[in-house]
Amino acid sequence: MVKVTDRNLVVGLDIGTSKISVAVGEITPDNALSIVGVGNQPARGMDKGGVNDLNLVIQSIQRAINEAELMADCNITSVYLGISGKHISCQNENGMVPINDQEVTQEDVDNVIHTARSVPISAERRMLHVLPQEYSIDCQDGIKSPIGMSGVRMEAKVHIVTCANDMAKNIVKCVERCDVKADQLIFSALASSYGVVTEDEKELGICIVDIGAGTMDIAVFTGGALRHTAVIPVAGNQVTSDIAKIFRTPLSHAEDIKVQYACALRQMVSMEENIEVPSVGGRAARSMSRHTLAEVVEPRYQELFELIQEELRQSGLEDQIAAGYVLTGGTSKMEGVVEFAEEVFQMPVRVAAPLGVEGLKEYVNDPSYATVVGLLQYGMKATEQNQQEEKAKENTPSVGSRVLAWFKGEF
């Protein structure tokens, strides 16, 4: 068994409401991401992104990790971990610092971000991400990379994503009980954005909606930066629940019927098509019209899309997403979703599977793997950044060695 550190591997773990996915990616010499292993197990003990039975979640995670280890022939010791749930919240903040020299250095950038993130947050919350949006130096606004520019005063706008500390601790505890370290917690919709959207879309303005079983995770980008994030605790399980109640069939059968036969737009289904619906309590199965099923599903999808619209309206970004909407997650795969979403949003909509991966990509070529592949992309960038920072530290002489060099006349 090869350890993760021996090969240049990165591992993502997405703990969803209905399934747990593990993906192992190898960073190739030409800096591409190659999928070498995937583990996928039904999630037990999760509800709307939160843990409600620790032992069941641990068992599910362990099975998914074992499956991925076997496929990738490696020993997983650490993962980049996705987190979601209605406890996630966001805020945009500003920070301002004087520029030490005439020119902006990395230290100035670090200082201004530190100032922006120094907002008081309650003890029961923790910061997940502090993402720079843009900088301004004196009178000049909208600067993407300020290093090397001249000025007196610099301001930074940042997007801060926070989560409930207890929720984060519970999910990390589940992972650590499987003898695996969580390298970093990443908000699921941010991870999905790494996997499914292009830089052009982020620049133009895009809304990514990851529609899972328990939650809808939203991330809005405009001008190349993240402006708004949110979690709506209503999603695909509501559709399954409606089918189960109206057709009087067990939840497991309702889920199968939804996946195989449901359509989000009733006008796309003919009246003649019939399906078999299993009954409860050992009664005989009944034959139902597929059009009737679509009539049950369509209002629920309308409600989901209207909740997304309302979230965008409240954020004030509804008119800024020129590139439209990107839907990912298992619940976005249903027939008719794109057509119905375009009708509701009056905007371009596409359902996206992960982009830009090599290797065993057929295993992850599905919208429900957007988050876990996005976690790999995020991990790959984080690894690259850490390596660059280490190199920079090696190249920067310490104060002691500089004093010594000064005495030797080398400065």
N, C-alpha and C positions, 0 to 999 in steps of 0.2 A: 504493500500500500504506500502510495506517495503522499507526503504531507502537502497541504495547500501551499506552504511557503517554498517547497522545493521546486515546484513548477510555478510559473507566474500565474496563479489562479486567483479568481475572485468569486465569492459566493453570495447570492441573494436569497433571502427568505421572506416570503410574503404570506402572512398569516391572515387569511380572509375569514368571512363568516361561514362560507360553505366549503372552501377548499384551502389546503396549505400547499404552497408550491416552493420548491427549492430549485435553483438553477446554478450550475457551476460553469463559469466562463474562463477560458484561458486567454491571456493577453499575448497575442502573437508578436514576433520580433518587429513586424511592420505596424505595430500599435493598433491592431484590429481586435475585435472581440469574437472569439470562437466558442460556441456552446459545446461543452464536452459531457455534460451530465444534467439530467432533469429528474426531480422526484415530485410526485403529485399524489396527495392523499385527501380524502374527505375530511373537513374540519369538524371536530367534535368538541363541545365545551366552549364555543365562541358565540357571541351575540352582538351584532351591530358594531363590530370592531373591538369589543371588550371581552375579557376573559370571564366566564362564569363557572367554569369547572377546571381547575388547574391541572388535575391529573389526566383528564381526557385530552386536554390541549397538548400536554407533554408527550403523551403516547402518539398522537397524530403527528407532531413535529418529528419525533424520533423515527417514525416509519418513513416519512418523506425524506429525511436526511439519509437514512440507510439506503433508500432507493437511489438517491442521487450519487452517494458514495460508490455504490456498486457499479453504476453506469459510467462514472468518471474515473473509476479506479484510483480514488484518493481518500484521504482522511480529513474530513471537514473539522477545522478547529475554531474558525471564526466566520461570522456572516455580517452582511449589511442587512438590517432588519427594517421592514416596512411597518408603519403604524398608521392607524386610522381610528375613527370614532367621533361621536358628536362633541367630545371634550376638546377637540382641536380648535384653536382660534388663531386669528391673525391680526396684525396691526402694522401700519406704516409709520415710521419714525424718522426724525432728522437729527443730524449731529453736526457740530461745527468746531473746527480747530484753526489756530493760526499756523501758517506754514513756517517751519523752523528755518530752513535755508531759503534762498530765492526759488529753489526748485523743489517740486513735490517728490518725496522719496516713498519707498514702501512703508517706512515707519510712520509717515504722516497718514497714509491710507489706513494703516492698522489703527492709529490713534482716533481718526475720525469715525471709523466703524465702531470702535470701542465706546466712543461718546454717544453714538446713536443707539447702541444696544443697552446703554446704562439706564434704561427706563425702569421704574420700580414694577416688578411683577409679584403677585402674591406667592406666599411660601409654598402653597400646594401646586404651583405650576412650574414647568421647566421650559427653557428655550430649546426648540428643536433646530431652527435655522435662523440665521441672520443673513439675508441675501441683499447685496448692494443693488440698487436700481440705477442710480446715476449720481454723478458728482457735479458740483459747480464751484468754480474758482473765481472769486471776486464777482465780476459782472457776467461771466460766461456760464451758461447753463447747459445741461444735457451732455456732459462729458462722460464717456464710457470708461476710458482708462486715463487717469490723471497723471501717472508717473512721468516725471521729466518736464512737466509744464511749469511755467512761472506764475507766481502770484503771492498774495499776502494772506488770504483767508480761504479755507476750503470747507465746503459743506457737502454732506452725503445724505442721500435718501435711502433708507433700507426697508426691507419687508421682513417682519419678524413673525415666525410661526411658533406658537407655544402649545403645550399639551398638559394634561393633568398628570402630575408626578406619580400618583398611585397607579394609574392605568399603565404608564410606561414601565414602572417597576414590575408590575404583574407580568407583562408580556416578556420583559427581559428575564425575569425569574424562570419562566417556562423554557426559554432557550438555554439558560445556564444549567438547568437541571438535566439537559441532554448533553452536558459537558462541552458546550459550544459557547464561545464568547461573542457578544454583540458588539461589533466594531463601532457601529453608529446607528442611531434610529433616524429613519428618513420618512417624511410624510408621503403616504402612498401616491397621491396625485402628482406631487413633485417628481417622484420616481418615474411614474408613467410618462411624464412629459419628456424625460430623457430618452424613453424608449420609442415614442410614437410621433413626435412633431419635429419639424425642421426649424432651423434658425430663421428662415424667411417668414414662416408662419408666426413665430414669436415676435418678430419685428413688426409685422403687419397688424397683429392682434388676434389672439386665438383663445378659445375656452376649451380646456380639456376636461371631460367628464368621465370618470371611471365609475360605471354603474355595476356594482357588485351585487351580492345577495342581500347584505344587510345595510350597506351605506352607499351613498353617491358622493364621491370625492371630486371636488372642483378646484381647478387651478386656472387663473386667467393671466395671460401674458400680453403686454402691449409694449411697443418700443424696445423689444428684446429683453425685458425684465419682468419678473413675477410681481403682479400688482395686487392679487387677491386670492385667498384660499378659503375653502369652506368644506364642511362635511354635513350632508343632509342624511339623517338616520332613517331614511325610507328608501327601499330599492326592490330588487327582484323577488325577494321573499313575499312581498305584499301581493304580487301577481299570482304566485303559487298558492298563497292562502285563499285568494278570491276564487281560483279554479277549484280548490278543494271544497270550499263551502258551497259554491253554487252547483257544482256537479256531484256533490256528496261522494267524494272519492278520497282515499287516504292521501296525506301530504306527499309521500314518496311517489305515488302514481301521478299526482297532480304535477309534480316536478317533471316527470317523464313526458307527460302530455304537453306541458309548456315547451320543453326543449324540442320535441319531435314535431308537433302539429300547430302550435300557436302562431298567430300573425298579429302584428301590432296595428294593422290597418285593415278594417273589415272589408273595404271595397276590393282588396286584392284576392279575396277568397271566394270561390264559387259556392252557391247555395247547395249544390248537389253532393259535395264531398262529405263523407261521413267518417267518424272515428269511433273506435271501441273505448268505452270508459269503464274501468273496473269499479265495482261498488264496494261498500263497507259491509262488515258483518257476514261475509260469505254469500252475499246475494249475487245473482247473475249479473254479468257485465251488460251495459246498455250501449246502444248505438246513438251517437249524437252528431249533429251537424257541425262541421269545422267552422262554419260561418257563425254559429252561436258562440263557439269558443272565442272567436275574434271579437265578438260583441262584448264579451266579458273582459278581455285583455286590453282593448283599445282605451276605455276610460281611465284605466289605471296608468297606462303609459302617458296619457294626456296629463294626468295629475303629476307624474314624475317630471315631465318636461316643463310644466307650469311652475313647479317648485324651483327648478333650475333658473327659469326666466326671472322669477321673483328675487332669487339670490343675486343675480346679476344687476337687476334694477336697483336693489338696495346698495350695491357696491358702487353704483354710478358709472359702471364700465360697459353697460349694454350697447352703447353706440360706438364703442372703440374696437370691437372685435371684427375687423374687416375680413379676416380669413375664415370666420365662422366657427363651427364647433367640431371637435374631434371626440367621438365616443369610443370608449374601450371598456373592458370588463365583460364578464360572461353574459350579463343581462342585455348588453348592446347587440348581441349576435342574432336576435330574433328577426325573422323575415318581416319586412315592412317598416323596420325601425327608422332607417335613413329617410324614407319617403315621408313618414309621419312626422319625424323631427323637423324636416325642412318645411313642412306645412305649418307646424306650430311656431318655429323660430323665425321663419321667413329669411333664412340664412343658409349658406352652403353647409352641409353636414357630411362627414365621412366616418365610417367605423374603421378603426386602425388596429392592425396587428403590429408587433415590434419591428422596427426598421434597423438596418445596419448591423446585422449579426451574421457570422459565418458558422461553419461546423454543422452541428445537428440542428439546423434551424427549423426543419420540418416539425420538430417536437414542440417548438414554441411559436409557431406561425398561427397565432390565435389571439384575439383581443383579450382573453382571460389571462394571458401571460405577459401583458404589457407592463404591469407593475414589477414583476420579478426580473424581467429583462432590463427594465429601467434601473432597478437596484444595482444590477451588474455594471451598467453604463456609468452610474453615479460612482460606484466603487472604483471603477477603472480610472476615472478622472481624479478621484481623491488619492489613489495610489500614486498617480503621476505627479500630483501637486506635492505630496509628501516627499517624493524623491527629489523634486526640484528644490524644496526648502532645505533638505539635508545637504544637497550639493552647495547651495548658497552659504550654509553655515560653515561647511568645510573650507570654502573659498574666502570667507571673512575671517581675517586674523583676530584672535582674542586680544583684549586690552593688554594682557601681560606680554604677549609676543610682539605687540606693536611698540611697547615701551622698550623692550629688549632690542628690537630693530632700530629704534631711534638712537639708543646708546651706541649701536654698532655703525650708525651713520647710514642705514639703509633707507631712511625716510627723508 
